[in-house]
């Protein structure tokens, strides 16, 4: 587990050797106002399922809010970022290819 107090996020790796595989499953937990770092375009594909709260998924100029029980998928062809869209803690399961988390 890695906590980033500056960005109000916690990352929990679900597979300790995930860098050795094509997919990397993690749980991202966001405090109010939390945001994970912005990633540059890549060949990665990302799937997520919101476990608690709601999150904002920004890919290029497209922005979507995804709530508890909903999922998202995107190809990382543009800059992208995931952040908390709720006024409470939010938690999301993310599975990404090309191990870029």
C-alpha positions as CSV (number, residue, x, y, z in Angstrom):
1,X,0.0,0.0,0.0
2,X,1.2,3.5,-0.8
3,X,-0.3,6.7,0.7
4,X,0.1,10.0,-1.1
5,X,-0.9,12.6,1.5
6,X,-0.3,15.5,-0.9
7,X,-2.9,14.2,-3.4
8,X,-5.2,12.5,-0.8
9,X,-4.9,9.1,-2.4
10,X,-4.0,5.5,-1.3
11,X,-2.9,2.8,-3.8
12,X,-3.2,-0.8,-2.8
13,X,-1.6,-3.3,-5.2
14,X,-3.7,-6.5,-5.3
15,X,-0.9,-8.6,-6.9
16,X,2.5,-8.1,-5.4
17,X,4.3,-9.0,-8.6
18,X,1.9,-7.3,-11.0
19,X,4.7,-5.6,-12.9
20,X,5.6,-9.0,-14.2
21,X,2.2,-9.4,-15.9
22,X,0.2,-7.7,-18.6
23,X,-2.5,-6.5,-16.3
24,X,-2.0,-4.6,-13.1
25,X,-5.0,-4.6,-10.6
26,X,-5.1,-1.9,-7.9
27,X,-7.5,-0.3,-5.6
28,X,-7.4,3.5,-5.5
29,X,-8.9,5.2,-2.5
30,X,-9.5,8.9,-2.7
31,X,-10.2,11.3,0.2
32,X,-12.3,14.3,-0.5
33,X,-10.5,16.4,-3.2
34,X,-8.2,13.5,-4.0
35,X,-6.8,12.9,-7.5
36,X,-4.3,10.4,-8.9
37,X,-1.5,11.7,-11.0
38,X,-2.1,12.7,-14.7
39,X,-0.7,10.1,-17.1
40,X,0.7,10.8,-20.5
41,X,-0.7,9.0,-23.6
42,X,0.3,5.3,-23.8
43,X,-0.7,1.9,-25.3
44,X,-2.4,1.0,-22.0
45,X,-6.0,0.0,-21.7
46,X,-7.8,0.7,-18.4
47,X,-10.9,-0.8,-16.8
48,X,-12.4,0.4,-13.5
49,X,-15.3,-0.5,-11.2
50,X,-16.4,2.0,-8.5
51,X,-16.7,0.4,-5.1
52,X,-17.6,3.5,-3.1
53,X,-18.6,7.1,-3.8
54,X,-18.1,8.5,-7.3
55,X,-15.1,9.4,-9.4
56,X,-14.3,11.6,-12.4
57,X,-12.5,10.0,-15.3
58,X,-10.8,12.5,-17.6
59,X,-9.3,11.2,-20.9
60,X,-8.2,14.1,-23.2
61,X,-11.1,16.6,-23.2
62,X,-13.7,14.0,-22.4
63,X,-14.8,13.9,-18.7
64,X,-17.3,11.4,-17.2
65,X,-18.5,10.9,-13.6
66,X,-18.8,7.2,-12.6
67,X,-20.7,6.2,-9.5
68,X,-20.7,3.2,-7.1
69,X,-21.7,0.0,-9.0
70,X,-20.7,1.5,-12.4
71,X,-17.7,0.7,-14.5
72,X,-15.5,2.4,-17.1
73,X,-13.0,1.5,-19.8
74,X,-10.7,3.6,-21.9
75,X,-7.7,3.3,-24.2
76,X,-5.0,5.7,-22.9
77,X,-4.5,7.5,-26.3
78,X,-4.6,10.9,-24.6
79,X,-3.6,12.4,-21.2
80,X,-5.8,10.9,-18.5
81,X,-6.5,11.2,-14.8
82,X,-8.9,9.7,-12.2
83,X,-10.1,11.8,-9.3
84,X,-12.7,11.9,-6.6
85,X,-16.0,13.4,-7.6
86,X,-17.8,12.8,-4.3
87,X,-18.0,14.8,-1.1
88,X,-17.0,11.6,0.8
89,X,-14.2,9.0,0.3
90,X,-14.4,7.1,-3.0
91,X,-12.8,3.8,-3.9
92,X,-12.3,2.2,-7.3
93,X,-10.8,-1.1,-8.5
94,X,-8.6,-0.3,-11.5
95,X,-7.1,-2.9,-13.9
96,X,-4.6,-1.5,-16.4
97,X,-2.4,-3.1,-19.0
98,X,1.2,-2.2,-19.7
99,X,1.8,-1.8,-16.0
100,X,2.0,2.0,-15.9
101,X,0.5,2.7,-12.5
